[in-house]
Amino acid sequence: MSKSTETIAMKNNPYGVAEWRSGISTISAPAISRDREVAEFFNNLWPAAESYVSALNPVFLLDLPKMDLAQNGSWLVRDGLLPILWFFKNNPSPASFRGRLQVHAEFEEYVPDAWRPQVELYRFFSASAGGYLPKAKKAQPIRNLLLLGLIAPSVCSLPTLSEELKEILRLVGGKKGIENCSIKAVLPLRFENMHLFNGQSYYNRFVLNICRELGTQIDFMEYDAFRASYPAEDTWFHEFNDRWLYADSYMSLVAQSKSCRVLPLHKGELTESYDRILPAFPHVSCGVRKVYKKKFLNYLEGNWIAESEERAKRYYSAMNSAANISYPWPNWFSSWCGEVTQRG
């Protein structure tokens, strides 16, 4: 689908509540049985990792072996970069697995060549709000801003936070623009094991950095209040998330279902084109493409990647992050292939 065709499809056929209900009319949420350590991991990521029902069959890779794979051959992978890296390291080829996985488009170059015939790439769009900044001659100033995310070292690092706050400030018009902007925030604290890179001060510095850049006139909300509220018209939102642990966040889906628009901090999302656009959640559409534009970054043969520094930078950042240090990824994924592919 060309970009112009995609734009027309989104404008004339925005997937809303009716299409979403139609898509899930025969689907029920799967019953997931998790080992204690894995369950604790997901509990700590609540509400971002909260389960939801969708015709796209959203699932975390850690849960996939526990499910009846005959239920549906296509699965939307909610995981971030680190689980995906460990999954493909332990399963460099599909073997006898004949299903189809959909991985977030941001991780395109980490999908091995052997998997690409069975892996599609996706992104979500806020269909009812039009998605991103409108291409008007004179863009309207941002007057309502919603900040989301879990305050946890494994979810968002302080360097990432600092960079994104500066970009947010630029988008709202600098210090003068932020004075006329109403800001709400849903930022639950999630404590993790401490290590050399993050101490107890991380949580204080996280909130301090936000206040330094955006001011102190921020309405911090409880998650339940956010779920029950309806944002002001033309509300824009951003979720602080390195996407190391999860790419498909339930918090962002809820915001988009409330017609909030995504602040375009990640420029690659603005020019994407897709083969299909499907209903994913009330007022949230999912663009899916099969064509790969980036070559595979070969991290399967060892820790050293013989690529340019720029191409390898994100891989090494992920492997050295708090998100990778804090969890036993190799152990969690060691038996995936043995459990799943033998059923193929």
GUFI-188871 format. One record per residue (C-alpha): x, y, z; residue number from 1. Coordinates in Angstrom, 2 decimals. Example, Ala and Ser with C-alpha at 12.3 -4.5 7.8 and 13.67 -1.06 7.14 Angstrom:
# GUFI-188871
[node [12.30,-4.50,7.80],1]
[node [13.67,-1.06,7.14],2]
This chain:
# GUFI-188871
[node [0.00,0.00,0.00],1]
[node [1.40,3.38,-0.96],2]
[node [1.57,6.21,1.53],3]
[node [-1.23,8.09,-0.25],4]
[node [-3.43,4.97,-0.29],5]
[node [-2.72,4.39,3.38],6]
[node [-3.69,7.99,4.22],7]
[node [-6.98,7.63,2.33],8]
[node [-7.73,4.34,4.08],9]
[node [-7.11,5.90,7.48],10]
[node [-9.21,9.00,6.69],11]
[node [-12.23,7.26,5.14],12]
[node [-12.27,4.11,7.27],13]
[node [-11.05,4.92,10.78],14]
[node [-11.42,1.78,12.85],15]
[node [-13.54,2.57,15.86],16]
[node [-15.51,0.72,18.53],17]
[node [-17.85,-1.09,16.11],18]
[node [-15.02,-2.62,14.07],19]
[node [-13.15,-3.60,17.22],20]
[node [-16.23,-5.29,18.71],21]
[node [-16.85,-7.12,15.46],22]
[node [-13.27,-8.36,15.42],23]
[node [-13.36,-9.78,18.95],24]
[node [-16.91,-11.11,18.97],25]
[node [-15.68,-14.72,18.98],26]
[node [-12.48,-14.20,20.94],27]
[node [-11.94,-14.45,24.69],28]
[node [-8.86,-13.51,26.65],29]
[node [-6.53,-16.50,26.97],30]
[node [-5.96,-18.05,30.39],31]
[node [-2.26,-17.60,31.09],32]
[node [-0.38,-19.74,33.61],33]
[node [2.92,-18.15,34.62],34]
[node [5.77,-19.37,36.76],35]
[node [6.21,-17.29,39.92],36]
[node [9.30,-15.40,38.77],37]
[node [7.74,-14.55,35.41],38]
[node [4.48,-13.55,37.09],39]
[node [6.35,-11.17,39.40],40]
[node [8.05,-9.61,36.38],41]
[node [4.72,-8.85,34.69],42]
[node [3.08,-7.73,37.93],43]
[node [5.81,-5.13,38.28],44]
[node [5.05,-3.87,34.77],45]
[node [1.35,-3.35,35.53],46]
[node [-0.58,-1.48,34.14],47]
[node [1.60,-1.10,31.03],48]
[node [1.69,-4.89,30.51],49]
[node [-1.96,-5.49,31.42],50]
[node [-3.61,-8.12,29.20],51]
[node [-6.32,-7.04,26.77],52]
[node [-8.55,-8.75,24.22],53]
[node [-8.01,-8.05,20.54],54]
[node [-8.51,-9.88,17.26],55]
[node [-4.75,-9.46,16.73],56]
[node [-4.02,-11.89,19.60],57]
[node [-1.57,-9.72,21.58],58]
[node [0.87,-11.86,23.56],59]
[node [4.23,-11.74,25.30],60]
[node [6.77,-14.27,24.05],61]
[node [7.17,-15.66,27.57],62]
[node [3.48,-16.65,27.50],63]
[node [3.34,-18.11,24.02],64]
[node [4.50,-21.66,24.94],65]
[node [1.81,-21.83,27.63],66]
[node [-1.01,-21.22,25.14],67]
[node [-2.84,-23.47,22.75],68]
[node [-1.17,-22.51,19.48],69]
[node [-4.03,-24.05,17.53],70]
[node [-6.22,-21.17,18.73],71]
[node [-4.80,-18.85,16.08],72]
[node [-1.74,-18.94,13.88],73]
[node [-1.02,-15.22,14.15],74]
[node [0.28,-13.45,17.27],75]
[node [1.02,-9.79,17.90],76]
[node [4.23,-9.69,19.97],77]
[node [4.01,-7.09,22.74],78]
[node [7.64,-7.48,23.83],79]
[node [10.36,-4.86,23.69],80]
[node [13.83,-5.29,22.24],81]
[node [15.46,-7.37,24.99],82]
[node [12.97,-10.26,25.09],83]
[node [13.01,-10.27,21.29],84]
[node [16.83,-10.47,21.22],85]
[node [16.90,-13.36,23.67],86]
[node [14.04,-15.12,21.91],87]
[node [15.79,-15.08,18.55],88]
[node [19.14,-16.00,20.13],89]
[node [17.57,-19.15,21.54],90]
[node [15.51,-19.73,18.38],91]
[node [17.58,-18.54,15.38],92]
[node [15.12,-20.26,13.02],93]
[node [11.41,-21.16,13.26],94]
[node [12.22,-24.89,13.05],95]
[node [8.84,-26.64,12.84],96]
[node [6.90,-23.63,14.14],97]
[node [4.50,-22.61,11.34],98]
[node [2.72,-19.71,13.00],99]
[node [3.07,-16.02,12.18],100]
[node [4.41,-13.36,14.55],101]
[node [3.98,-9.61,14.32],102]
[node [6.85,-7.62,15.85],103]
[node [7.01,-3.87,16.46],104]
[node [8.42,-2.11,13.37],105]
[node [11.07,-0.40,15.49],106]
[node [12.83,-3.78,15.84],107]
[node [12.94,-4.57,12.12],108]
[node [16.71,-5.04,11.82],109]
[node [16.80,-7.51,14.73],110]
[node [14.58,-10.11,13.02],111]
[node [16.82,-12.86,11.55],112]
[node [16.51,-13.66,7.85],113]
[node [15.26,-17.18,8.62],114]
[node [12.28,-15.73,10.53],115]
[node [11.32,-12.92,8.15],116]
[node [8.89,-14.97,6.00],117]
[node [6.88,-15.58,9.21],118]
[node [7.32,-12.20,10.94],119]
[node [5.40,-9.05,10.00],120]
[node [6.00,-5.53,11.36],121]
[node [3.39,-3.37,13.09],122]
[node [2.68,0.07,14.57],123]
[node [-0.41,1.46,16.31],124]
[node [-2.32,4.62,15.32],125]
[node [-4.90,6.70,17.13],126]
[node [-7.50,6.42,14.38],127]
[node [-10.15,8.76,15.78],128]
[node [-7.66,11.55,16.50],129]
[node [-5.79,11.39,13.21],130]
[node [-2.57,10.09,14.72],131]
[node [0.15,12.71,14.63],132]
[node [0.70,16.44,14.16],133]
[node [-1.53,17.73,11.33],134]
[node [0.19,19.05,8.21],135]
[node [-1.51,22.43,8.35],136]
[node [0.03,25.66,7.15],137]
[node [0.14,26.82,10.73],138]
[node [0.04,24.08,13.35],139]
[node [-2.14,24.76,16.37],140]
[node [-0.22,25.13,19.66],141]
[node [-0.33,22.19,22.05],142]
[node [-2.49,23.19,25.01],143]
[node [-3.13,19.82,26.71],144]
[node [-0.38,17.32,27.43],145]
[node [-0.57,13.86,29.00],146]
[node [2.57,12.11,30.29],147]
[node [2.52,8.34,30.84],148]
[node [4.93,5.64,31.93],149]
[node [6.31,3.54,34.74],150]
[node [9.03,5.15,36.83],151]
[node [11.50,2.26,36.83],152]
[node [15.17,2.03,35.75],153]
[node [14.39,-0.89,33.44],154]
[node [11.59,0.99,31.69],155]
[node [13.07,4.44,31.11],156]
[node [16.66,5.50,31.78],157]
[node [17.50,8.99,32.98],158]
[node [19.44,9.85,29.77],159]
[node [16.41,8.87,27.67],160]
[node [14.13,10.88,29.94],161]
[node [16.34,13.96,29.60],162]
[node [16.44,13.73,25.80],163]
[node [12.70,13.23,25.47],164]
[node [11.83,16.06,27.86],165]
[node [13.86,18.46,25.74],166]
[node [12.03,17.27,22.62],167]
[node [8.65,17.63,24.36],168]
[node [9.55,21.16,25.40],169]
[node [10.46,22.00,21.81],170]
[node [7.17,20.60,20.47],171]
[node [5.04,22.64,22.89],172]
[node [6.87,25.87,22.04],173]
[node [9.62,26.14,24.66],174]
[node [9.32,27.71,28.10],175]
[node [6.78,30.25,26.89],176]
[node [4.60,27.54,25.36],177]
[node [4.73,25.32,28.43],178]
[node [3.29,28.17,30.55],179]
[node [0.05,27.93,28.56],180]
[node [-0.06,24.12,28.56],181]
[node [-2.16,22.01,30.93],182]
[node [-0.15,18.93,31.93],183]
[node [-1.47,15.72,33.47],184]
[node [0.73,12.75,34.35],185]
[node [0.19,9.06,35.19],186]
[node [3.59,7.85,36.38],187]
[node [3.37,4.90,38.83],188]
[node [6.58,3.97,40.70],189]
[node [7.87,0.45,40.18],190]
[node [10.79,-0.56,42.40],191]
[node [13.42,-3.00,41.16],192]
[node [16.59,-4.63,42.40],193]
[node [19.27,-1.99,42.83],194]
[node [22.61,-2.35,41.10],195]
[node [25.65,-0.26,40.24],196]
[node [23.88,1.91,37.68],197]
[node [20.75,2.88,39.59],198]
[node [20.40,3.67,43.27],199]
[node [17.52,4.99,45.32],200]
[node [18.07,8.48,43.95],201]
[node [16.86,7.38,40.50],202]
[node [13.22,7.93,41.47],203]
[node [13.87,11.39,42.91],204]
[node [15.90,12.43,39.88],205]
[node [13.22,11.17,37.49],206]
[node [10.53,13.48,38.90],207]
[node [13.04,16.31,39.43],208]
[node [14.04,16.24,35.75],209]
[node [10.40,16.47,34.67],210]
[node [9.79,19.47,36.90],211]
[node [12.98,21.20,35.79],212]
[node [11.97,21.04,32.12],213]
[node [8.17,21.27,32.27],214]
[node [7.56,23.12,35.55],215]
[node [5.79,22.06,38.72],216]
[node [2.20,22.78,37.66],217]
[node [1.58,19.15,36.80],218]
[node [-1.57,17.26,37.81],219]
[node [-0.28,13.83,38.89],220]
[node [-3.12,11.31,38.56],221]
[node [-3.85,7.83,39.85],222]
[node [-4.16,5.18,37.16],223]
[node [-7.81,4.48,38.03],224]
[node [-8.61,8.19,37.69],225]
[node [-6.95,8.21,34.28],226]
[node [-9.02,5.20,33.17],227]
[node [-12.23,6.89,34.30],228]
[node [-11.48,10.36,32.92],229]
[node [-11.86,11.70,29.44],230]
[node [-9.06,14.06,28.34],231]
[node [-9.66,17.57,27.11],232]
[node [-10.09,18.05,23.38],233]
[node [-6.83,18.00,21.39],234]
[node [-4.83,16.28,24.10],235]
[node [-1.38,15.05,23.09],236]
[node [0.46,12.33,24.98],237]
[node [3.85,10.70,25.36],238]
[node [4.83,7.54,27.21],239]
[node [8.33,7.39,28.69],240]
[node [9.51,3.97,27.57],241]
[node [12.88,2.83,26.24],242]
[node [11.01,-0.12,24.72],243]
[node [13.55,-2.50,26.23],244]
[node [10.84,-4.56,28.01],245]
[node [7.61,-3.84,26.15],246]
[node [6.64,-2.05,22.94],247]
[node [2.87,-2.51,23.10],248]
[node [1.83,-0.64,26.24],249]
[node [-1.72,-0.84,27.52],250]
[node [-1.35,2.68,28.93],251]
[node [-0.73,4.10,25.45],252]
[node [-3.62,2.07,24.01],253]
[node [-6.00,3.54,26.59],254]
[node [-4.77,7.07,25.80],255]
[node [-5.26,6.53,22.08],256]
[node [-8.71,5.04,22.64],257]
[node [-9.59,8.31,24.39],258]
[node [-8.64,10.20,21.19],259]
[node [-5.31,11.46,22.51],260]
[node [-2.70,12.11,19.83],261]
[node [0.83,10.76,19.95],262]
[node [3.56,13.38,20.25],263]
[node [5.88,12.66,17.26],264]
[node [9.14,12.25,19.17],265]
[node [10.11,9.20,17.10],266]
[node [10.34,10.52,13.55],267]
[node [10.33,7.13,11.82],268]
[node [6.69,6.63,12.77],269]
[node [5.55,9.55,10.63],270]
[node [6.49,8.14,7.22],271]
[node [5.53,4.48,7.58],272]
[node [3.41,2.74,4.93],273]
[node [1.61,-0.57,5.40],274]
[node [0.14,-3.51,3.52],275]
[node [-2.86,-3.74,5.86],276]
[node [-4.53,-1.56,8.48],277]
[node [-6.52,-3.50,11.07],278]
[node [-8.64,-2.68,14.14],279]
[node [-6.63,-3.36,17.30],280]
[node [-8.52,-1.65,20.15],281]
[node [-11.42,0.85,20.40],282]
[node [-10.38,3.80,18.18],283]
[node [-6.90,2.31,17.71],284]
[node [-5.71,0.96,14.37],285]
[node [-2.73,-1.27,13.65],286]
[node [-0.66,-0.92,10.50],287]
[node [1.05,-4.14,9.37],288]
[node [3.68,-4.56,6.65],289]
[node [5.56,-7.56,5.27],290]
[node [8.33,-5.75,3.40],291]
[node [11.62,-5.24,5.26],292]
[node [13.63,-2.09,4.55],293]
[node [16.62,-2.82,6.81],294]
[node [19.14,-5.66,6.67],295]
[node [19.49,-8.00,9.62],296]
[node [21.92,-6.85,12.31],297]
[node [23.69,-10.14,12.99],298]
[node [23.93,-10.48,16.76],299]
[node [23.43,-14.28,16.75],300]
[node [27.06,-15.29,16.25],301]
[node [28.42,-13.70,19.42],302]
[node [28.52,-10.58,21.56],303]
[node [30.54,-8.59,19.04],304]
[node [28.71,-7.19,16.03],305]
[node [30.82,-6.43,12.96],306]
[node [28.71,-3.43,11.97],307]
[node [29.10,0.32,12.03],308]
[node [28.98,1.96,15.44],309]
[node [25.66,3.61,14.62],310]
[node [23.93,0.35,13.65],311]
[node [25.26,-1.53,16.65],312]
[node [24.69,1.24,19.18],313]
[node [21.15,0.31,20.16],314]
[node [21.99,-3.37,20.54],315]
[node [24.83,-2.62,22.96],316]
[node [22.72,-0.06,24.81],317]
[node [20.06,-2.72,25.33],318]
[node [22.51,-5.39,26.47],319]
[node [24.13,-3.00,28.97],320]
[node [20.86,-1.54,30.25],321]
[node [19.26,-1.97,33.66],322]
[node [16.50,-3.90,31.87],323]
[node [18.95,-6.60,30.75],324]
[node [20.93,-6.73,34.00],325]
[node [17.84,-7.10,36.17],326]
[node [16.21,-10.17,34.60],327]
[node [17.34,-13.75,33.67],328]
[node [16.40,-13.62,29.99],329]
[node [18.52,-16.58,28.79],330]
[node [16.98,-18.90,31.40],331]
[node [13.45,-17.72,30.64],332]
[node [13.76,-18.38,26.92],333]
[node [15.98,-21.47,26.95],334]
[node [13.11,-23.95,26.51],335]
[node [10.84,-21.98,24.17],336]
[node [11.86,-23.82,21.01],337]
[node [11.67,-27.25,22.65],338]
[node [8.20,-26.62,24.05],339]
[node [6.62,-24.94,21.05],340]
[node [8.19,-26.10,17.83],341]
[node [7.73,-29.79,18.61],342]
[node [3.98,-29.25,18.30],343]
[node [4.29,-27.85,14.79],344]
